Amino acid sequence: MKEHLAFLRRHKDLLRLKLNAAEDLLVNGQREPSERGVCHHLLAKVDRGVIEAAVQREPLRSDPSARARMLAGAIRLTADVGVLLAYLETLAQVRSRAEAAEAFAEVVRRIDFESLSSTRLARLLQVLIATFVDHERVQVLFSLLATAPFRRAFDAAAAALPPEVADAFAPLRSVHRRLLEEPSAAEAPALLARGMEQVLSAPDPVLRAYPEDVRAGLLELALRPEIPSALSDRAAGALLATLPREGRTYPRLALRRAAQLLERHADDRARDVLDGLHRTRPDVHAAARWHAALEARRLGRVALAGELPAHGRLAPGFWLDGQRPVWLRTAAAPEAERLVAEARLQGALALPAIAPVVEHGVASAIPYVAVSGPGRPLLLDAAPPFELARGLLLAAAAARILRALALAGATLPDAAPERFLYGPPSTLVLADLDGVEQHAAADAAALHAPLAFALARVLVPSGGAGALAPEMANALARTLAEPRELCDLISVLDRVALRAGRA
């Protein structure tokens, strides 16, 4: 109380307080502060109105240093937000950034953000802009956003903030929301990228001093496709090496970083990341597979997993840009134009059971098409390949694929089993469209019907029909012996497969 009285004594003329006799004796130091009620009554006179009036008058109005000294004492007497903000605004003009930052932290602890108006919140944020720059501003705002009342106040006032304040803080708010609050929040990509740019502008020691979850979160955000590559490079260079090698976070983010570099064809840098991952975590087998693909022979961006097939059928490969296994079809150099046309047609079909084209071109004078699909080529020997029910299901699936292809106006010269990828128990995907041509849908269906019947006879074991009821066995035998329309074949195969499955 004596310190408060000393403050009033120094500034009573500036504050123009109206004091009674008892209060005058207290302020002038002629009486000890012994009565609580009298002291409270005296201090209550130093309210916001009195302080604001004082700072608007000379000499305080034109003397920021004197104004700051007066407000430093005034904020010890009142927690009024207006006075606190006036003090911060003045302090930002006359003191060092370190002193202003210390005062800012002290004052912010006294503010009830739940009751703060949007105007006053804007004033606080303007002080923050004036007091802190670059990464210091980021850290201060993040510390404020760590408290739920400030987050609610900021979000409620966001639409009413002045443009310069919104421009400074909305991007950082976007980053904080995605980083520490709602990882699945739908933030505007441009806003998120600007916020990441502000955060990542900090020196490496500042970034590396963040807690582990924040470092991992920042790197994960930076590796998203909508973030500019320069920011991804900055985050990976500063943060990836700081993550602990045990656990799942480091391998996951290292693989994502390597994938990003492979997509950008920065193979040497991707190799470095994979080397580091494999060296510290040999249990992450994907790193070894990707690294081996980088060292293998390639056609374009497809690494070969073995020798090319002798007759142009499907060979296994690894697509570096997509980091997944693919199947490769090649042709002789004079057939490059035909292969390009076939690849374009296959890519345009977009049918569920047609393997999509991931890449095509000519490399080392070899035309190639790479497709992505499950399973392996359906290579059959002389023995019946499947039990009856599965053979029926696969034959029906193949007939459906050929019918869909015909409806799209495309025909194949044959329906050899090795054109298809098979994945147990009954997944079938058409991957090899060698020789595909375009026809009218009706003509294509007529051309595909005998091909589907011929393939069905290969896939359905004749000896298994004995397990069926005689009428079903006879219907199946008649259907396979006398090619008709594709719809008839599909209908019979489905019906018989259902009975065979029950049997």
Protein Blocks (a to p, Z undefined) as FASTA:
>chain_A
ZZmmmmmmmmmmmnopacdfklmmmmnopaccfbfklmmmmmmmmcfklmmmmmmpcfkl
mmmklmmmmmmmmmmmpccfklmmmmmmmmmmmmcfklmmmmmmmmmmmpcfklpcfklm
mmmmmmmmmmpgcjlmmmmmmmmmmpmklmmmmmmmmmmpcfklmmmmmmmmmmmmmmmm
mmmbccdfklmmmmmmmmmmpcfklmmmpcfklmmmmmmmmmpmklcfklmmmmmmmmmm
mpcfehjklmmmmmmmmmmmmmnopaklmmmmmmmmmmmmmmlmklmmmmmmmmmccehj
accfbdcdfkopacddddfklopacddddddfklmmmmmmmmmmmmmnopaklccdfbdc
deehiacdddddehjdddddfbdfbdfklmmmmmmmmmmmmmmmmmnopacfbdcfklpc
cddfkbccdfblghiacddfklmmmmmmmmmmmmmmmmmcfklmmmpcfklmmmmmmmmm
mccdfklmmmmmmmmmmmmmmZZ
